[in-house]
Amino acid sequence: MSATYDFCVVGGGIVGMATARQLLAERPGASLVLLEKEAAPATHQTGHNSGVVHSGIYYPPGSLKARLCRRGAELTARFAAEHDIPHRVCGKLLVATDTVELARMHVLHERARINGPAVTELDAAELHRREPHIVGLGALFVPGTGIVDYRRITTTLAELVRSAGGRIRLDTPITAIEENTDRVTVAGPTGSWTARRLVVCAGLQADRMARLGGIRTDFRILPFRGEYYRLPAERSDLVRALIYPIPDPALPFLGVHLSPTIDGLLTVGPNAVLGLARERYPKGSATARDIREILDFPGFYRVARANIRTGARELRNSFFKRGYLEQCRRYCPELTRADLRPHPAGIRAQAVLRDGTLVHDFMIEQTPRSVHLLNAPSPAATSALPIAETVAGYVLRGQ
């Protein structure tokens, strides 16, 4: 008979790995196994983002995102310093390029005051002084925003899990979850594992894992491709800070931005295009199962109808570099098509309810023996360490 672990964690992205580490920190000597279906941790969302350590100014006051993002930025900086992981606080400028965005900027500034991060409002002249290559009617400067390598943070967390006695099994997909009164058994093609408590941080597969575990199924993960470009090396010092547009509050995406990365690149992106494959990154990728689950879901059609103009624009800009470039040139007019070089895409897991509502906040649900993180889009990487504290709290209170 196989051993029964105290804890089983499914998912080897930054949130799953952070949760495993948190459980072992709070219960020294406990037995834990983490199961990841890919050959390495941080293969999907964690390893395909712009590396921004967000400050938490965007999110509705009192939401999990607002509370956990700010704490996450602090914990991420501390973790990076403790483990010699490069981390740089470069600041962020949110640039208003027309009167509509200027009005939104003032609203966002007020929200920032409530959420807590330090923010300074700049006029056009001060914006130009700080960033000579950027233009706009005004901007918000968020000095605490930084950049880091989240993949490296995840591999460091994996080392800490192992050093605390946890087991990490890679290449281990899960196809079944059976929960009884005193334990949970998960199984897949490579074996089965039994634990007293189960945590699922499955990202792009969150809805499918939820169905396996008997969790609510009135939502579906829709994959949105975020396509990036990078600028040539000689233009990597074009800006000093991260440059963002003022976001449209009706959309869950922050818009195409200029992002210095911790390894010295300057990236442009991402856009947001509905993906036809959850875990394949080349443009044009599609899988029959992913397409079928999109088309079978009523919420998809409601989202599509409500965002038809935005979706058409994003799709056009995905296939025609000129449209993508126009978004960047609104605040950085000297960019040219030749500046946009290929860079790997990312895919965002966005939970959508059957009525077409996009779930904006982190979403956690549980059964008597399991906890599922159902929705963890940006800023989940920034918030990973306090998300882990929160999830571990659910788990340990249930013991």
Contacts in CASP RR format, 6 or more apart in sequence:
PFRMAT RR
TARGET T0000
AUTHOR 0000-0000-0000
METHOD contacts of the structure
MODEL  1
MSATYDFCVVGGGIVGMATARQLLAERPGASLVLLEKEAAPATHQTGHNS
GVVHSGIYYPPGSLKARLCRRGAELTARFAAEHDIPHRVCGKLLVATDTV
ELARMHVLHERARINGPAVTELDAAELHRREPHIVGLGALFVPGTGIVDY
RRITTTLAELVRSAGGRIRLDTPITAIEENTDRVTVAGPTGSWTARRLVV
CAGLQADRMARLGGIRTDFRILPFRGEYYRLPAERSDLVRALIYPIPDPA
LPFLGVHLSPTIDGLLTVGPNAVLGLARERYPKGSATARDIREILDFPGF
YRVARANIRTGARELRNSFFKRGYLEQCRRYCPELTRADLRPHPAGIRAQ
AVLRDGTLVHDFMIEQTPRSVHLLNAPSPAATSALPIAETVAGYVLRGQ
2 192 0 8 1.000
2 193 0 8 1.000
2 194 0 8 1.000
3 31 0 8 1.000
3 194 0 8 1.000
4 183 0 8 1.000
4 194 0 8 1.000
4 195 0 8 1.000
4 196 0 8 1.000
5 31 0 8 1.000
5 32 0 8 1.000
5 33 0 8 1.000
5 193 0 8 1.000
5 194 0 8 1.000
5 195 0 8 1.000
5 196 0 8 1.000
6 27 0 8 1.000
6 30 0 8 1.000
6 31 0 8 1.000
6 32 0 8 1.000
6 195 0 8 1.000
6 196 0 8 1.000
6 197 0 8 1.000
7 20 0 8 1.000
7 23 0 8 1.000
7 27 0 8 1.000
7 30 0 8 1.000
7 31 0 8 1.000
7 32 0 8 1.000
7 33 0 8 1.000
7 195 0 8 1.000
7 196 0 8 1.000
7 197 0 8 1.000
7 198 0 8 1.000
7 199 0 8 1.000
7 395 0 8 1.000
8 32 0 8 1.000
8 33 0 8 1.000
8 34 0 8 1.000
8 35 0 8 1.000
8 184 0 8 1.000
8 186 0 8 1.000
8 193 0 8 1.000
8 194 0 8 1.000
8 195 0 8 1.000
8 197 0 8 1.000
8 198 0 8 1.000
8 199 0 8 1.000
9 16 0 8 1.000
9 19 0 8 1.000
9 20 0 8 1.000
9 23 0 8 1.000
9 32 0 8 1.000
9 33 0 8 1.000
9 34 0 8 1.000
9 35 0 8 1.000
9 198 0 8 1.000
9 199 0 8 1.000
9 200 0 8 1.000
9 201 0 8 1.000
10 34 0 8 1.000
10 35 0 8 1.000
10 36 0 8 1.000
10 174 0 8 1.000
10 186 0 8 1.000
10 198 0 8 1.000
10 199 0 8 1.000
10 200 0 8 1.000
10 201 0 8 1.000
10 202 0 8 1.000
10 209 0 8 1.000
11 17 0 8 1.000
11 34 0 8 1.000
11 35 0 8 1.000
11 36 0 8 1.000
11 37 0 8 1.000
11 200 0 8 1.000
11 201 0 8 1.000
11 202 0 8 1.000
11 203 0 8 1.000
12 34 0 8 1.000
12 36 0 8 1.000
12 38 0 8 1.000
12 41 0 8 1.000
12 42 0 8 1.000
12 154 0 8 1.000
12 158 0 8 1.000
12 168 0 8 1.000
12 201 0 8 1.000
13 36 0 8 1.000
13 41 0 8 1.000
13 42 0 8 1.000
13 43 0 8 1.000
13 44 0 8 1.000
13 45 0 8 1.000
13 46 0 8 1.000
13 154 0 8 1.000
13 201 0 8 1.000
14 42 0 8 1.000
14 46 0 8 1.000
14 150 0 8 1.000
14 153 0 8 1.000
14 154 0 8 1.000
14 157 0 8 1.000
14 380 0 8 1.000
14 381 0 8 1.000
14 384 0 8 1.000
15 201 0 8 1.000
15 373 0 8 1.000
15 376 0 8 1.000
15 380 0 8 1.000
15 384 0 8 1.000
15 387 0 8 1.000
15 388 0 8 1.000
15 391 0 8 1.000
16 34 0 8 1.000
16 199 0 8 1.000
16 201 0 8 1.000
16 373 0 8 1.000
16 384 0 8 1.000
16 388 0 8 1.000
17 34 0 8 1.000
17 41 0 8 1.000
17 42 0 8 1.000
17 154 0 8 1.000
17 157 0 8 1.000
17 158 0 8 1.000
17 161 0 8 1.000
18 157 0 8 1.000
18 384 0 8 1.000
18 385 0 8 1.000
18 387 0 8 1.000
18 388 0 8 1.000
19 199 0 8 1.000
19 201 0 8 1.000
19 387 0 8 1.000
19 388 0 8 1.000
19 391 0 8 1.000
19 392 0 8 1.000
20 32 0 8 1.000
20 34 0 8 1.000
20 157 0 8 1.000
20 161 0 8 1.000
20 166 0 8 1.000
20 168 0 8 1.000
20 199 0 8 1.000
21 157 0 8 1.000
21 160 0 8 1.000
21 161 0 8 1.000
21 164 0 8 1.000
21 388 0 8 1.000
22 385 0 8 1.000
22 388 0 8 1.000
22 389 0 8 1.000
22 391 0 8 1.000
22 392 0 8 1.000
23 30 0 8 1.000
23 32 0 8 1.000
23 199 0 8 1.000
23 392 0 8 1.000
23 395 0 8 1.000
23 396 0 8 1.000
24 30 0 8 1.000
24 32 0 8 1.000
24 161 0 8 1.000
24 164 0 8 1.000
24 165 0 8 1.000
24 166 0 8 1.000
25 164 0 8 1.000
26 392 0 8 1.000
26 396 0 8 1.000
27 396 0 8 1.000
28 164 0 8 1.000
29 164 0 8 1.000
29 165 0 8 1.000
31 165 0 8 1.000
31 166 0 8 1.000
32 161 0 8 1.000
32 165 0 8 1.000
32 166 0 8 1.000
32 167 0 8 1.000
33 166 0 8 1.000
33 167 0 8 1.000
33 168 0 8 1.000
33 169 0 8 1.000
33 193 0 8 1.000
33 195 0 8 1.000
34 161 0 8 1.000
34 166 0 8 1.000
34 167 0 8 1.000
34 168 0 8 1.000
34 169 0 8 1.000
35 169 0 8 1.000
35 172 0 8 1.000
35 174 0 8 1.000
35 186 0 8 1.000
35 193 0 8 1.000
36 43 0 8 1.000
36 168 0 8 1.000
36 169 0 8 1.000
36 170 0 8 1.000
36 171 0 8 1.000
36 172 0 8 1.000
37 171 0 8 1.000
37 172 0 8 1.000
37 173 0 8 1.000
37 174 0 8 1.000
38 44 0 8 1.000
38 170 0 8 1.000
38 171 0 8 1.000
39 170 0 8 1.000
39 171 0 8 1.000
40 170 0 8 1.000
41 151 0 8 1.000
41 154 0 8 1.000
41 155 0 8 1.000
41 158 0 8 1.000
41 168 0 8 1.000
41 170 0 8 1.000
42 150 0 8 1.000
42 151 0 8 1.000
42 154 0 8 1.000
42 155 0 8 1.000
44 203 0 8 1.000
44 204 0 8 1.000
44 279 0 8 1.000
44 347 0 8 1.000
45 203 0 8 1.000
45 204 0 8 1.000
45 346 0 8 1.000
45 347 0 8 1.000
45 348 0 8 1.000
45 349 0 8 1.000
45 380 0 8 1.000
45 381 0 8 1.000
46 150 0 8 1.000
46 151 0 8 1.000
46 154 0 8 1.000
46 381 0 8 1.000
47 150 0 8 1.000
47 151 0 8 1.000
47 154 0 8 1.000
48 281 0 8 1.000
48 344 0 8 1.000
48 345 0 8 1.000
48 346 0 8 1.000
48 347 0 8 1.000
49 150 0 8 1.000
49 346 0 8 1.000
49 378 0 8 1.000
49 381 0 8 1.000
50 147 0 8 1.000
50 228 0 8 1.000
50 257 0 8 1.000
50 259 0 8 1.000
50 261 0 8 1.000
50 267 0 8 1.000
50 269 0 8 1.000
50 270 0 8 1.000
51 147 0 8 1.000
51 148 0 8 1.000
51 149 0 8 1.000
51 150 0 8 1.000
51 259 0 8 1.000
51 261 0 8 1.000
51 262 0 8 1.000
51 381 0 8 1.000
52 92 0 8 1.000
52 145 0 8 1.000
52 146 0 8 1.000
52 147 0 8 1.000
52 242 0 8 1.000
52 259 0 8 1.000
52 382 0 8 1.000
53 73 0 8 1.000
53 76 0 8 1.000
53 77 0 8 1.000
53 87 0 8 1.000
53 145 0 8 1.000
53 146 0 8 1.000
53 147 0 8 1.000
53 148 0 8 1.000
53 382 0 8 1.000
54 69 0 8 1.000
54 73 0 8 1.000
54 145 0 8 1.000
54 378 0 8 1.000
54 379 0 8 1.000
54 382 0 8 1.000
55 69 0 8 1.000
55 70 0 8 1.000
55 73 0 8 1.000
55 92 0 8 1.000
55 117 0 8 1.000
55 142 0 8 1.000
55 144 0 8 1.000
55 145 0 8 1.000
56 65 0 8 1.000
56 66 0 8 1.000
56 69 0 8 1.000
56 70 0 8 1.000
56 73 0 8 1.000
56 115 0 8 1.000
56 117 0 8 1.000
56 379 0 8 1.000
56 382 0 8 1.000
57 108 0 8 1.000
57 111 0 8 1.000
57 112 0 8 1.000
57 115 0 8 1.000
57 116 0 8 1.000
57 117 0 8 1.000
57 119 0 8 1.000
57 140 0 8 1.000
57 142 0 8 1.000
58 65 0 8 1.000
58 108 0 8 1.000
58 111 0 8 1.000
58 247 0 8 1.000
58 254 0 8 1.000
59 65 0 8 1.000
59 66 0 8 1.000
59 69 0 8 1.000
59 115 0 8 1.000
59 360 0 8 1.000
59 361 0 8 1.000
60 66 0 8 1.000
60 111 0 8 1.000
60 360 0 8 1.000
60 361 0 8 1.000
61 111 0 8 1.000
61 114 0 8 1.000
61 115 0 8 1.000
63 360 0 8 1.000
63 361 0 8 1.000
64 361 0 8 1.000
64 362 0 8 1.000
64 390 0 8 1.000
65 360 0 8 1.000
65 361 0 8 1.000
65 362 0 8 1.000
65 379 0 8 1.000
65 383 0 8 1.000
66 115 0 8 1.000
67 386 0 8 1.000
68 362 0 8 1.000
68 383 0 8 1.000
68 386 0 8 1.000
68 387 0 8 1.000
68 390 0 8 1.000
69 379 0 8 1.000
69 382 0 8 1.000
69 383 0 8 1.000
70 115 0 8 1.000
70 116 0 8 1.000
70 117 0 8 1.000
71 383 0 8 1.000
71 385 0 8 1.000
71 386 0 8 1.000
72 382 0 8 1.000
72 383 0 8 1.000
72 384 0 8 1.000
72 385 0 8 1.000
72 386 0 8 1.000
73 144 0 8 1.000
73 145 0 8 1.000
73 146 0 8 1.000
73 382 0 8 1.000
75 385 0 8 1.000
75 386 0 8 1.000
76 87 0 8 1.000
76 148 0 8 1.000
76 153 0 8 1.000
76 382 0 8 1.000
76 384 0 8 1.000
76 385 0 8 1.000
77 87 0 8 1.000
77 89 0 8 1.000
79 85 0 8 1.000
79 153 0 8 1.000
79 156 0 8 1.000
79 385 0 8 1.000
80 86 0 8 1.000
80 87 0 8 1.000
80 148 0 8 1.000
80 153 0 8 1.000
81 87 0 8 1.000
83 156 0 8 1.000
85 148 0 8 1.000
85 149 0 8 1.000
85 152 0 8 1.000
85 153 0 8 1.000
85 156 0 8 1.000
86 148 0 8 1.000
86 149 0 8 1.000
86 262 0 8 1.000
87 146 0 8 1.000
87 147 0 8 1.000
87 148 0 8 1.000
87 262 0 8 1.000
88 146 0 8 1.000
88 147 0 8 1.000
88 148 0 8 1.000
88 262 0 8 1.000
89 143 0 8 1.000
89 144 0 8 1.000
89 145 0 8 1.000
89 146 0 8 1.000
90 145 0 8 1.000
90 146 0 8 1.000
90 147 0 8 1.000
90 240 0 8 1.000
90 241 0 8 1.000
90 242 0 8 1.000
90 260 0 8 1.000
91 141 0 8 1.000
91 142 0 8 1.000
91 143 0 8 1.000
91 144 0 8 1.000
91 145 0 8 1.000
91 146 0 8 1.000
91 241 0 8 1.000
91 242 0 8 1.000
92 141 0 8 1.000
92 142 0 8 1.000
92 144 0 8 1.000
92 145 0 8 1.000
92 146 0 8 1.000
92 241 0 8 1.000
92 242 0 8 1.000
92 243 0 8 1.000
92 244 0 8 1.000
93 122 0 8 1.000
93 127 0 8 1.000
93 130 0 8 1.000
93 131 0 8 1.000
93 134 0 8 1.000
93 139 0 8 1.000
93 140 0 8 1.000
93 141 0 8 1.000
93 142 0 8 1.000
93 241 0 8 1.000
93 242 0 8 1.000
93 243 0 8 1.000
93 244 0 8 1.000
94 105 0 8 1.000
94 108 0 8 1.000
94 139 0 8 1.000
94 140 0 8 1.000
94 142 0 8 1.000
94 244 0 8 1.000
94 245 0 8 1.000
94 246 0 8 1.000
94 247 0 8 1.000
95 101 0 8 1.000
95 127 0 8 1.000
95 134 0 8 1.000
95 135 0 8 1.000
95 136 0 8 1.000
95 138 0 8 1.000
95 139 0 8 1.000
95 243 0 8 1.000
95 244 0 8 1.000
95 245 0 8 1.000
95 246 0 8 1.000
95 331 0 8 1.000
96 102 0 8 1.000
96 104 0 8 1.000
96 105 0 8 1.000
96 136 0 8 1.000
96 137 0 8 1.000
96 138 0 8 1.000
96 139 0 8 1.000
96 246 0 8 1.000
97 135 0 8 1.000
97 136 0 8 1.000
97 137 0 8 1.000
97 245 0 8 1.000
97 246 0 8 1.000
97 330 0 8 1.000
97 331 0 8 1.000
98 137 0 8 1.000
99 137 0 8 1.000
101 137 0 8 1.000
101 245 0 8 1.000
101 246 0 8 1.000
102 137 0 8 1.000
102 138 0 8 1.000
102 246 0 8 1.000
104 246 0 8 1.000
104 247 0 8 1.000
104 248 0 8 1.000
104 249 0 8 1.000
105 121 0 8 1.000
105 138 0 8 1.000
105 139 0 8 1.000
105 140 0 8 1.000
105 246 0 8 1.000
106 121 0 8 1.000
107 249 0 8 1.000
108 140 0 8 1.000
108 246 0 8 1.000
108 247 0 8 1.000
109 119 0 8 1.000
109 121 0 8 1.000
109 140 0 8 1.000
112 119 0 8 1.000
112 140 0 8 1.000
112 142 0 8 1.000
113 119 0 8 1.000
117 142 0 8 1.000
117 144 0 8 1.000
118 142 0 8 1.000
118 143 0 8 1.000
118 144 0 8 1.000
119 140 0 8 1.000
119 141 0 8 1.000
119 142 0 8 1.000
120 140 0 8 1.000
120 141 0 8 1.000
120 143 0 8 1.000
121 138 0 8 1.000
121 139 0 8 1.000
121 140 0 8 1.000
121 141 0 8 1.000
122 130 0 8 1.000
122 138 0 8 1.000
122 139 0 8 1.000
122 140 0 8 1.000
122 141 0 8 1.000
123 138 0 8 1.000
124 135 0 8 1.000
124 136 0 8 1.000
124 137 0 8 1.000
124 138 0 8 1.000
127 134 0 8 1.000
127 135 0 8 1.000
127 136 0 8 1.000
127 138 0 8 1.000
127 139 0 8 1.000
128 134 0 8 1.000
128 135 0 8 1.000
130 141 0 8 1.000
130 240 0 8 1.000
130 241 0 8 1.000
131 239 0 8 1.000
131 240 0 8 1.000
131 241 0 8 1.000
131 243 0 8 1.000
133 238 0 8 1.000
133 239 0 8 1.000
133 332 0 8 1.000
133 334 0 8 1.000
134 239 0 8 1.000
134 243 0 8 1.000
134 331 0 8 1.000
134 332 0 8 1.000
135 331 0 8 1.000
135 332 0 8 1.000
135 333 0 8 1.000
136 331 0 8 1.000
141 241 0 8 1.000
145 241 0 8 1.000
145 242 0 8 1.000
146 242 0 8 1.000
147 242 0 8 1.000
147 259 0 8 1.000
147 260 0 8 1.000
147 261 0 8 1.000
147 262 0 8 1.000
148 262 0 8 1.000
149 262 0 8 1.000
149 263 0 8 1.000
150 381 0 8 1.000
150 384 0 8 1.000
153 384 0 8 1.000
158 168 0 8 1.000
161 168 0 8 1.000
162 168 0 8 1.000
169 190 0 8 1.000
171 190 0 8 1.000
172 188 0 8 1.000
172 190 0 8 1.000
172 191 0 8 1.000
173 188 0 8 1.000
173 189 0 8 1.000
173 190 0 8 1.000
174 186 0 8 1.000
174 187 0 8 1.000
174 188 0 8 1.000
174 209 0 8 1.000
174 212 0 8 1.000
175 187 0 8 1.000
175 188 0 8 1.000
175 189 0 8 1.000
175 212 0 8 1.000
176 185 0 8 1.000
176 186 0 8 1.000
176 187 0 8 1.000
176 188 0 8 1.000
176 212 0 8 1.000
177 184 0 8 1.000
177 185 0 8 1.000
177 186 0 8 1.000
177 187 0 8 1.000
177 198 0 8 1.000
177 209 0 8 1.000
177 212 0 8 1.000
177 213 0 8 1.000
177 214 0 8 1.000
177 370 0 8 1.000
178 184 0 8 1.000
178 185 0 8 1.000
178 186 0 8 1.000
178 187 0 8 1.000
179 185 0 8 1.000
179 198 0 8 1.000
179 213 0 8 1.000
179 214 0 8 1.000
179 367 0 8 1.000
179 368 0 8 1.000
179 369 0 8 1.000
179 370 0 8 1.000
180 369 0 8 1.000
181 368 0 8 1.000
182 196 0 8 1.000
182 369 0 8 1.000
183 194 0 8 1.000
183 195 0 8 1.000
183 196 0 8 1.000
183 369 0 8 1.000
184 194 0 8 1.000
184 195 0 8 1.000
184 196 0 8 1.000
184 197 0 8 1.000
184 198 0 8 1.000
184 369 0 8 1.000
184 370 0 8 1.000
185 192 0 8 1.000
185 193 0 8 1.000
185 194 0 8 1.000
186 192 0 8 1.000
186 193 0 8 1.000
186 195 0 8 1.000
186 198 0 8 1.000
187 193 0 8 1.000
196 369 0 8 1.000
196 399 0 8 1.000
197 369 0 8 1.000
197 370 0 8 1.000
197 371 0 8 1.000
197 395 0 8 1.000
197 398 0 8 1.000
197 399 0 8 1.000
198 369 0 8 1.000
198 370 0 8 1.000
198 371 0 8 1.000
199 370 0 8 1.000
199 371 0 8 1.000
199 372 0 8 1.000
199 373 0 8 1.000
199 391 0 8 1.000
199 395 0 8 1.000
200 206 0 8 1.000
200 209 0 8 1.000
200 210 0 8 1.000
200 213 0 8 1.000
200 370 0 8 1.000
200 371 0 8 1.000
200 372 0 8 1.000
200 373 0 8 1.000
201 373 0 8 1.000
201 376 0 8 1.000
201 391 0 8 1.000
202 208 0 8 1.000
202 209 0 8 1.000
202 372 0 8 1.000
202 373 0 8 1.000
203 221 0 8 1.000
203 349 0 8 1.000
203 373 0 8 1.000
203 376 0 8 1.000
204 221 0 8 1.000
204 223 0 8 1.000
204 278 0 8 1.000
204 279 0 8 1.000
204 347 0 8 1.000
204 349 0 8 1.000
205 221 0 8 1.000
205 278 0 8 1.000
206 221 0 8 1.000
206 349 0 8 1.000
206 351 0 8 1.000
206 372 0 8 1.000
206 373 0 8 1.000
206 374 0 8 1.000
206 375 0 8 1.000
206 376 0 8 1.000
207 217 0 8 1.000
207 219 0 8 1.000
207 220 0 8 1.000
207 221 0 8 1.000
207 351 0 8 1.000
207 374 0 8 1.000
208 221 0 8 1.000
209 372 0 8 1.000
210 216 0 8 1.000
210 217 0 8 1.000
210 365 0 8 1.000
210 372 0 8 1.000
210 374 0 8 1.000
211 217 0 8 1.000
213 367 0 8 1.000
213 370 0 8 1.000
213 372 0 8 1.000
214 367 0 8 1.000
215 365 0 8 1.000
215 367 0 8 1.000
215 370 0 8 1.000
215 372 0 8 1.000
215 374 0 8 1.000
216 365 0 8 1.000
216 374 0 8 1.000
218 353 0 8 1.000
218 354 0 8 1.000
219 351 0 8 1.000
219 352 0 8 1.000
219 353 0 8 1.000
219 354 0 8 1.000
219 359 0 8 1.000
219 374 0 8 1.000
219 375 0 8 1.000
220 293 0 8 1.000
220 294 0 8 1.000
220 297 0 8 1.000
220 299 0 8 1.000
220 300 0 8 1.000
220 351 0 8 1.000
220 352 0 8 1.000
220 354 0 8 1.000
221 278 0 8 1.000
221 349 0 8 1.000
221 350 0 8 1.000
221 351 0 8 1.000
221 352 0 8 1.000
222 274 0 8 1.000
222 275 0 8 1.000
222 294 0 8 1.000
222 297 0 8 1.000
222 300 0 8 1.000
222 303 0 8 1.000
222 350 0 8 1.000
222 351 0 8 1.000
222 352 0 8 1.000
223 274 0 8 1.000
223 275 0 8 1.000
223 277 0 8 1.000
223 278 0 8 1.000
223 290 0 8 1.000
223 347 0 8 1.000
223 348 0 8 1.000
223 349 0 8 1.000
223 350 0 8 1.000
224 253 0 8 1.000
224 272 0 8 1.000
224 273 0 8 1.000
224 274 0 8 1.000
224 275 0 8 1.000
224 347 0 8 1.000
224 348 0 8 1.000
224 350 0 8 1.000
225 270 0 8 1.000
225 271 0 8 1.000
225 272 0 8 1.000
225 273 0 8 1.000
225 274 0 8 1.000
225 275 0 8 1.000
225 283 0 8 1.000
225 318 0 8 1.000
225 345 0 8 1.000
225 346 0 8 1.000
225 347 0 8 1.000
225 348 0 8 1.000
226 269 0 8 1.000
226 270 0 8 1.000
226 271 0 8 1.000
226 272 0 8 1.000
226 273 0 8 1.000
226 345 0 8 1.000
226 346 0 8 1.000
226 347 0 8 1.000
226 348 0 8 1.000
227 269 0 8 1.000
227 270 0 8 1.000
227 271 0 8 1.000
227 273 0 8 1.000
227 283 0 8 1.000
227 318 0 8 1.000
227 324 0 8 1.000
227 345 0 8 1.000
227 346 0 8 1.000
228 267 0 8 1.000
228 268 0 8 1.000
228 269 0 8 1.000
228 270 0 8 1.000
228 343 0 8 1.000
228 344 0 8 1.000
228 345 0 8 1.000
228 346 0 8 1.000
229 267 0 8 1.000
229 268 0 8 1.000
229 269 0 8 1.000
229 324 0 8 1.000
229 339 0 8 1.000
229 340 0 8 1.000
229 341 0 8 1.000
229 342 0 8 1.000
229 343 0 8 1.000
230 265 0 8 1.000
230 266 0 8 1.000
230 267 0 8 1.000
230 268 0 8 1.000
230 341 0 8 1.000
230 342 0 8 1.000
230 343 0 8 1.000
231 238 0 8 1.000
231 265 0 8 1.000
231 266 0 8 1.000
231 267 0 8 1.000
231 268 0 8 1.000
231 335 0 8 1.000
231 339 0 8 1.000
231 340 0 8 1.000
231 341 0 8 1.000
232 339 0 8 1.000
232 341 0 8 1.000
235 266 0 8 1.000
235 339 0 8 1.000
236 260 0 8 1.000
236 264 0 8 1.000
236 265 0 8 1.000
236 266 0 8 1.000
237 266 0 8 1.000
238 258 0 8 1.000
238 266 0 8 1.000
238 332 0 8 1.000
239 258 0 8 1.000
239 260 0 8 1.000
239 266 0 8 1.000
239 332 0 8 1.000
240 260 0 8 1.000
241 260 0 8 1.000
242 257 0 8 1.000
242 258 0 8 1.000
242 259 0 8 1.000
242 260 0 8 1.000
243 257 0 8 1.000
243 258 0 8 1.000
243 331 0 8 1.000
243 332 0 8 1.000
244 254 0 8 1.000
244 255 0 8 1.000
244 257 0 8 1.000
245 254 0 8 1.000
245 255 0 8 1.000
245 256 0 8 1.000
245 257 0 8 1.000
245 327 0 8 1.000
245 330 0 8 1.000
245 331 0 8 1.000
247 253 0 8 1.000
247 254 0 8 1.000
247 255 0 8 1.000
251 272 0 8 1.000
251 307 0 8 1.000
251 310 0 8 1.000
252 350 0 8 1.000
252 358 0 8 1.000
252 360 0 8 1.000
252 377 0 8 1.000
253 270 0 8 1.000
253 272 0 8 1.000
253 348 0 8 1.000
254 378 0 8 1.000
255 269 0 8 1.000
255 270 0 8 1.000
255 271 0 8 1.000
255 272 0 8 1.000
255 327 0 8 1.000
256 268 0 8 1.000
256 269 0 8 1.000
256 270 0 8 1.000
256 271 0 8 1.000
256 324 0 8 1.000
256 327 0 8 1.000
256 328 0 8 1.000
257 268 0 8 1.000
257 269 0 8 1.000
258 266 0 8 1.000
258 267 0 8 1.000
258 268 0 8 1.000
258 328 0 8 1.000
258 332 0 8 1.000
259 266 0 8 1.000
259 267 0 8 1.000
259 268 0 8 1.000
259 269 0 8 1.000
260 266 0 8 1.000
261 267 0 8 1.000
265 343 0 8 1.000
267 343 0 8 1.000
268 328 0 8 1.000
268 335 0 8 1.000
268 340 0 8 1.000
270 345 0 8 1.000
270 346 0 8 1.000
271 314 0 8 1.000
271 317 0 8 1.000
271 318 0 8 1.000
271 324 0 8 1.000
271 327 0 8 1.000
272 314 0 8 1.000
272 348 0 8 1.000
273 311 0 8 1.000
273 314 0 8 1.000
273 315 0 8 1.000
273 318 0 8 1.000
274 294 0 8 1.000
274 311 0 8 1.000
274 315 0 8 1.000
275 285 0 8 1.000
275 290 0 8 1.000
275 347 0 8 1.000
276 284 0 8 1.000
276 285 0 8 1.000
276 286 0 8 1.000
276 287 0 8 1.000
276 290 0 8 1.000
276 291 0 8 1.000
276 294 0 8 1.000
277 285 0 8 1.000
277 286 0 8 1.000
277 287 0 8 1.000
277 290 0 8 1.000
278 287 0 8 1.000
278 290 0 8 1.000
278 347 0 8 1.000
278 349 0 8 1.000
279 347 0 8 1.000
280 286 0 8 1.000
280 287 0 8 1.000
281 344 0 8 1.000
281 345 0 8 1.000
281 346 0 8 1.000
281 347 0 8 1.000
282 345 0 8 1.000
283 318 0 8 1.000
283 345 0 8 1.000
294 300 0 8 1.000
297 352 0 8 1.000
297 354 0 8 1.000
298 354 0 8 1.000
298 355 0 8 1.000
298 356 0 8 1.000
299 352 0 8 1.000
299 353 0 8 1.000
299 354 0 8 1.000
299 355 0 8 1.000
299 356 0 8 1.000
300 352 0 8 1.000
300 356 0 8 1.000
302 355 0 8 1.000
302 356 0 8 1.000
303 352 0 8 1.000
303 356 0 8 1.000
303 358 0 8 1.000
304 311 0 8 1.000
306 356 0 8 1.000
316 323 0 8 1.000
317 323 0 8 1.000
317 324 0 8 1.000
317 326 0 8 1.000
317 327 0 8 1.000
318 324 0 8 1.000
321 337 0 8 1.000
321 340 0 8 1.000
322 337 0 8 1.000
324 340 0 8 1.000
325 335 0 8 1.000
325 336 0 8 1.000
325 337 0 8 1.000
325 340 0 8 1.000
328 335 0 8 1.000
329 335 0 8 1.000
348 377 0 8 1.000
348 378 0 8 1.000
349 375 0 8 1.000
349 376 0 8 1.000
349 377 0 8 1.000
350 358 0 8 1.000
350 359 0 8 1.000
350 375 0 8 1.000
350 377 0 8 1.000
351 358 0 8 1.000
351 359 0 8 1.000
351 363 0 8 1.000
351 374 0 8 1.000
351 375 0 8 1.000
351 377 0 8 1.000
352 358 0 8 1.000
352 359 0 8 1.000
353 359 0 8 1.000
359 374 0 8 1.000
359 375 0 8 1.000
361 375 0 8 1.000
362 373 0 8 1.000
362 375 0 8 1.000
362 376 0 8 1.000
362 380 0 8 1.000
362 383 0 8 1.000
362 387 0 8 1.000
363 373 0 8 1.000
363 374 0 8 1.000
363 375 0 8 1.000
363 376 0 8 1.000
364 371 0 8 1.000
364 372 0 8 1.000
364 373 0 8 1.000
364 374 0 8 1.000
364 390 0 8 1.000
364 391 0 8 1.000
364 394 0 8 1.000
365 371 0 8 1.000
365 372 0 8 1.000
365 374 0 8 1.000
366 372 0 8 1.000
366 394 0 8 1.000
368 398 0 8 1.000
371 391 0 8 1.000
371 394 0 8 1.000
371 395 0 8 1.000
373 387 0 8 1.000
373 391 0 8 1.000
376 387 0 8 1.000
380 387 0 8 1.000
END
